[in-house]
Structures are given as structure tokens and as C-alpha cells.
Amino acid sequence: MTAKAREVSARIRGAGTLDDVRGATERYLELRRQAFRAAVDITIEMGQIVIEVKKRVGSLFDEWLDSVGTTERSAHNYTTLARMAEEHPGVYPEVEGAGTDPPRRIASIRKRT
């Protein structure tokens, strides 16, 4: 449980439901961690696909991006993450708190390494 979550739990102690809130908070945070990891795993796989398709279609790559509804910038972020995952497989702990935009946050971490 994070310090902020403990603080919130402490403030609502008077409601008599601290154990329920603590359990709900812990479950929420665990689900958020799982969702983050799933999002990163999916984004890595999407990046691997983008890399492979770009090799295969060459000059038609922009058309392919349009056909799947992805921008060049997003494709770049996906491929950056895929390459970083290959080069630095232990990066998960550093990006666990990436928030709502893991690919962009992870891409920024790669620039620092």
C-alpha cells in the first residue's frame, strides 16, 4: 500500500470501515499493477509487429499505419518500447509508476539510458 493510500485510509478510520477500505485499496492497486503490466506487454508486442510489418511493406508502411488507425508517432513509441524491452529486459521495476501513458513514459526512460 502506498503512503498516500495509507493516509487516506487513516483519514476515514472514523467511518468504521477501515478494514473494508484497506482491502479494497490493496485490491485496486494490485489490479492497477496488473493492468499496467498487461498494457506494457501488449504495447511491446504491437511494437514488434510494427517493426516486422515495416520491414515487409517498405514504402507502403504509411498506408499500412493508416489502415490500422495508428499514427507514425504512436508506431514510433511502440517500436521504441519493443526495442527497449529486447535491449533492457529488466526495465519493469523502473516504470511501474508510469501512470496512464506507459509507452510515452517508458520511451522517455530509454532516452536517459
Number of C-alpha atoms within 10 A of each C-alpha: 12 9 8 9 15 12 10 14 18 12 11 12 12 9 8 9 11 16 11 10 17 17 12 12 18 14 13 12 15 13 12 15 15 12 12 21 16 12 16 23 15 14 21 23 16 17 22 19 16 20 18 12 15 16 11 11 12 10 10 11 16 14 11 16 17 11 9 8 9 12 12 13 9 14 18 16 22 27 24 24 30 27 17 19 18 12 10 13 10 10 14 15 7 10 16 15 14 14 12 10 12 20 24 16 16 23 18 14 15 16 8 6 7
